[in-house]
Amino acid sequence: MLGGAPLVYTVHHPFWKEHCELYRRLSQVTYVSISRRQEQLCGPLARSAVVHHGVDPTRYRLAPVRPDTVAFLGRLSEV
């Protein structure tokens, strides 16, 4: 709790051991990971859940792509 209000923290960064140690110390926070694998990297936390991005791939169809085209949807982060 932060000032009496519940706190949820979304984990969407690379695995860092130091962060996992901090998460274990701050056990009143609910941690939300974006995948099961990400949740497993830190091991069990007092309060955690997985919330997937929620994109339904069946709602989108692939279109032809020119060989000289590139597309990226996401985020880059330092490892």
C-alpha positions in Angstrom: 0.0 0.0 0.0 1.1 3.5 -0.8 -0.5 6.0 1.5 -3.2 3.4 2.3 -4.0 2.7 -1.4 -3.3 -0.7 -3.0 -0.3 -0.7 -5.4 0.1 -2.7 -8.6 3.4 -2.7 -10.4 3.6 -4.1 -14.0 6.9 -6.0 -14.6 7.8 -5.6 -18.3 11.5 -5.3 -18.3 14.4 -7.8 -18.7 15.2 -10.1 -15.7 17.4 -8.4 -13.1 18.2 -10.3 -9.9 18.4 -7.0 -8.0 14.8 -6.1 -8.9 13.6 -9.5 -7.8 15.2 -9.0 -4.4 13.5 -5.7 -4.1 10.1 -7.2 -5.1 10.4 -9.8 -2.4 11.1 -7.1 0.3 8.1 -5.0 -0.9 5.6 -7.8 -0.3 2.6 -5.5 0.0 2.8 -4.7 -3.7 0.9 -6.8 -6.2 3.3 -7.5 -9.2 1.8 -8.1 -12.6 3.9 -9.8 -15.2 3.1 -9.9 -19.0 3.9 -13.6 -19.4 4.2 -16.8 -17.3 7.9 -17.0 -18.2 8.5 -13.6 -16.9 6.7 -14.4 -13.7 8.8 -17.5 -13.2 12.1 -15.7 -13.6 11.8 -14.0 -10.2 10.4 -17.1 -8.5 7.4 -16.9 -6.2 6.4 -13.5 -4.9 3.9 -12.8 -2.1 1.4 -11.2 -4.5 1.7 -11.7 -8.2 -0.4 -12.3 -11.3 0.0 -12.6 -15.1 -2.0 -10.4 -17.4 -1.3 -11.1 -21.0 -1.4 -8.2 -23.5 -4.8 -9.4 -24.7 -4.3 -9.1 -28.4 -6.4 -11.7 -30.1 -4.4 -12.8 -33.2 -7.5 -14.3 -34.9 -8.9 -10.7 -35.3 -6.0 -9.8 -37.7 -5.1 -11.3 -41.0 -1.6 -11.3 -42.5 -1.2 -9.3 -45.7 1.5 -9.7 -48.4 4.7 -7.9 -47.5 7.2 -6.6 -49.9 10.7 -8.1 -49.4 12.2 -4.6 -48.8 9.8 -3.9 -46.0 10.4 -4.3 -42.3 8.0 -3.7 -39.4 8.4 -3.8 -35.6 5.8 -3.5 -33.0 7.2 -3.5 -29.5 9.9 -1.8 -27.5 13.7 -2.1 -27.3 15.4 -2.2 -24.0 19.0 -2.6 -22.9 19.9 -6.1 -21.6 
